[in-house]
C-alpha cells in the first residue's frame, strides 16, 4: 500500500530562477525523482504569473534575483488567492534582510543552494505534504536574529529611565509637550530634553516612530498609559 501511494503521487514543480543553466540543471535533477514532475521553468519576471496559472504547480522552487524579493510577495499572493501552491526559496542569499523578508512573506521553505540533492528532494516532498523546511544554516541565523533583536529591545528598555518611560507613555496618548509637562509637573524644556533622549535611545527619528517602537517592543502598554 505504501509503495502504491508513493508511485501514484505526483508533485508538480515550477522552477523560477534567473539563470537558465541552473533551471536546466534543476529540471534534470528533479525529474530523476519519479514522484516529481517539472511543469515549467522561467525567470522571475511578469511571465511567471502566466505560467503559474497555466501549469498550476504544487510547489514553486524560487530564487529571486538581487533586490527582487517583491517577486516573492507577488507570487505568494497569487498562490494564496488562486491555488493551493507552496513556495520554497532556493537561493545563495543568507543575509538577514533576505531571511527576514522571506519570513514576513511566509514562504514554506528556505534552502541554500549548497544543500545536497537529497536535502532538496526531501524538502520538496515535505513542503508538498504541508511542512516547513529550513536549511540548518538559515535556522541558526533565525535564532541568532531573534536573540539579537531580543537583546537590543531589552537593552533599549533598560536604557530608558522611569521618567522617560512616563514621557513615552504620554507620547503614546498623543499628548503635546505642554500637556505632558502639566501631567508630570515638569517644565516644557524638561519634556523636550526627555523626548530627545528617548529618540536617541530607541534609534528613531520622530515621536511617531518612538511610539510605534515602544508599542512593538512592549515598552508601552496602551491600556495603562497616563491619564
Residue pairs with C-beta under 8 A, 6 or more apart in sequence:
6 35
7 34
7 35
9 35
10 35
10 36
10 37
11 35
11 36
11 37
11 58
11 59
11 124
11 125
11 128
12 37
12 39
12 55
12 56
12 57
12 58
12 59
13 30
13 36
13 37
13 38
13 39
13 57
13 58
13 59
13 60
13 61
13 124
14 38
14 39
14 40
14 41
14 42
14 51
14 52
14 55
14 57
14 59
14 60
14 61
15 23
15 26
15 27
15 30
15 38
15 40
15 41
15 42
15 61
16 41
16 42
16 43
16 44
16 48
16 60
16 61
16 62
16 63
16 64
16 71
16 75
17 23
17 26
17 41
17 43
17 44
17 61
17 62
17 63
17 90
18 43
18 44
18 63
18 65
19 63
20 43
22 63
23 41
23 42
24 41
26 38
26 41
26 61
27 38
27 41
29 117
29 120
30 36
30 38
30 61
30 121
30 124
31 37
31 38
33 121
33 124
35 125
36 121
36 124
39 55
39 56
39 57
40 51
40 54
40 55
40 57
42 48
42 51
44 62
44 63
44 64
44 65
44 68
44 71
48 71
48 75
49 74
49 75
49 78
52 60
52 75
52 78
52 79
52 83
52 85
53 78
53 82
56 83
56 85
57 85
58 84
58 85
58 86
58 128
59 85
59 86
59 87
59 88
59 124
59 127
59 128
60 75
60 79
60 85
60 86
60 87
60 88
61 88
61 90
61 124
62 71
62 72
62 75
62 87
62 88
62 89
62 90
62 107
63 89
63 90
63 91
63 92
63 113
64 71
64 72
64 89
64 91
65 71
66 93
69 98
69 101
69 102
69 105
72 87
72 89
72 101
72 102
72 105
72 107
73 105
75 87
76 87
76 105
76 106
76 107
78 85
79 85
79 86
79 87
86 108
86 109
86 127
86 128
87 107
87 108
87 109
88 107
88 108
88 109
88 110
88 111
88 123
88 124
88 127
88 133
89 102
89 107
89 109
89 110
89 111
90 111
90 113
90 120
91 98
91 110
91 111
91 112
91 113
92 112
92 113
92 114
94 112
94 137
94 138
94 141
96 141
96 145
99 110
99 138
99 141
99 142
99 145
100 145
102 110
103 142
108 127
108 131
108 132
108 133
109 123
109 126
109 127
109 132
109 133
109 134
110 133
110 134
110 135
110 138
111 119
111 120
111 123
111 133
111 134
111 135
111 138
112 135
112 137
112 138
115 123
115 135
119 135
122 133
123 133
126 132
126 133
127 133
134 142
153 217
153 218
156 201
156 202
156 203
156 217
156 219
157 217
157 218
157 219
159 201
160 168
160 198
160 201
160 219
163 184
163 194
164 194
164 197
164 198
164 201
165 219
165 220
166 184
166 226
167 180
167 184
167 191
167 194
167 195
167 198
168 198
168 210
168 211
168 214
168 219
168 220
169 220
169 224
169 225
169 226
170 179
170 180
170 183
170 184
170 225
170 226
171 180
171 195
171 198
171 207
171 210
171 211
171 214
172 211
172 214
172 215
172 220
172 222
172 225
173 225
173 226
173 227
175 183
177 188
177 191
177 192
177 195
178 188
180 186
180 191
181 187
181 188
181 190
181 191
183 226
184 191
184 226
195 207
195 210
198 210
199 205
199 206
199 207
199 209
199 210
202 209
202 210
202 213
202 214
204 210
204 212
204 213
211 220
213 219
214 220
215 222
